[in-house]
Amino acid sequence: MRVCHRTHQGLVRASNQDSLLVEGRLYGVADGMGGHKGGEVASTSARDDLLRELEGKTPSVAALSGAIEEVNRQIYHQQEHDDALTGLGTTLSVLWMSDDFVYIGHVGDSRVYLLRDGEFRQMTLDHSLVEQLVREGVLTEEEAQNHPMRNIITRAIGTDESVEVDVVVEERRKGDLWLACSDGLHGL
């Protein structure tokens, strides 16, 4: 298996709040919430804490969702002891590979895609206000693209004491190409 990764702060932000996860069979991205204090701390903590929580474990839905829930609790409680971190948060989208399956854990508006047999599929659903309105039929895809509230996230790591984690399981196939990316890439 070949793995490539890259991150860039973009043209708007003064700092890069993305943290990449490339360790063993665990890959992903955590994107610190832009205007919030501590976004970089949240994304780095999400990456490091998740690695610790999954160390020595076998890939499974329960292990992945439980680890992400624990990471959320740890990050949420960080801000109780440091006023500079009030309001910190991050998205988190990860792929955990077993020999036969890919376990995808997801919170926020970063995404995971799969390119298989010439078809490019989005494997995660955005946890954002605008995407929720599209799913409910209130907005069209075209209206959502430039909606003034398109960056409002409805779920993130660290913003509440508990979080609902989406976990998707997909069979691994030879030739699959996986992409985990923040909204800075998929927004383009």
Helices and strands as residue ranges (DSSP letters): E 18-23, E 26-31, H 39-54, H 61-78, G 83-85, E 92-97, E 101-107, E 111-116, E 119-122, H 129-135, H 141-145, E 166-171, E 177-181, H 183-186
